[in-house]
């Protein structure tokens, strides 16, 4: 389990703009989160905008949320086509290593997520095309959702970083049944997690996080809107609730001290729900994005 550092951690719910600086709209680092590995920054650039930053001790992904961008790093230049919005399709992206200088140039303007993980190995900067991203339809019925596994262990080589996108049709519950990954043991991996949210048409969504055992006390039941984030050092998390009429997107950023693998345990009170999925169809509204492709 990753223990928070007393007196240093951000609150579990981080509202849009609360942690921004002169460059980024949202900044979560391992130090400000009070943990050891996971981080996230959100960057908005105007037309013709430019940004330069150092990755320091963290491997990082440049993930377009809206718009495209040119990425220069390690003598390489990657042209990211991006997408119109998180609901407009799967996007290409770039991976950049720790201890690197990165320059971003955006001709038309856009918004970009920079999920990161403090790491030891230094891998090469590289580009991943949108058609290399595995898309999975998960759950069933009103627990149906779409997962874009762009930086899962199976889709991307990295040292510690795991990141995926989840799209949930309005009225559905996602991250369900509630689950946890806060202990390093057989069948479970300890992973610090960040949820970053965008909601279609300015709507609300809701996130639940709750205690998973002694020493892992947490209680979150929060309304979230576009640009908000929820930090999960431990505890059962789920559901992520998409209000009827408002499709929900969230970006999951995970990293931990052990093997780079996502192993989780359902809350035993609700684990039975997963067994019912074989008898229910996937929501016919999925894939939610225009270029979504079942894996």
Phi, psi and omega in degrees: 000142176267119182271136175290151177271116187304133175084356185244343191279144168296160173294160181300326180255119181248116182277152179308129177089346185291331184242017183289165175225198184292343181249316190249147178280331178221134179225117172234118177246164175305322181291316181287332177283341181082025178227207193241338192227310194280142177213163180202136171231147176241129185237130171247131179238136175283173175302129184078008184287157183218143176218147178226133180210163177255139178278342180054234186264019187234128168292147191217149174245139172260108187243110177295129171265322175207124180095172178247170184202151172264130181246123176244125183200135174057033181079002179255150174234128180240128176263109180268120179291327179068209184200169182288325178194175178294342177264005184262359178142171174287144183247158166282170181198171178233142173256133177233145188275173171295162176057044181229155171258130184238135176239132180242134177231130187233109184290318187256357184090153179176180181231137189221140175259141179236075174293145185210165176213129173299132189213175179252313183285146177248108181262168182284146172295141178201166183251144175233122180286155181301325183284359174266358182272122178283130180248129184238136171260121190240153177083204178192160177053227181282003171253018179283142174205166179249134180241122174264104188273058188291328180230038171285161178303330181280339187258336187216133172281128177206172180276306181230334190290132169235132178209139178219161172250142178233131178241129187233122179297148178308134181092351180265158173254136181237174187049049186220137002297157176304142185216169179219159171210070186236012176226140177268102184200167178305129179086000181210143177239142179278116182224124170285140185226141172243131169255125174245132190246144162225138184237132182296145172059028175072018185279177176264162168217175186220144181228135178243135172221136182210168189301136178250357179161173179304134182082357179234048182278128177202146182212101180232127168218093195234143166282133178234153178226176183305131180095350178277159176223153174236130181260131185234092177285334180191177177101159171290137177229139186122152002279160162262118192253121175269119180296145177307131180092352184230101176297147186240135172242138165217148177257125176260127176241124184225146172197154181202183188279343187258205178304143180283086182206146179258102174240130186226165177234127174292149168300120185300337178295328186245003185300333182300335182301321182300327181291341181278349187293333181294342181260000181239146176280158170295145177306125183293350177284350179266150358296142185280325180276154185296333180247019178296142182225120176303138180292000000 
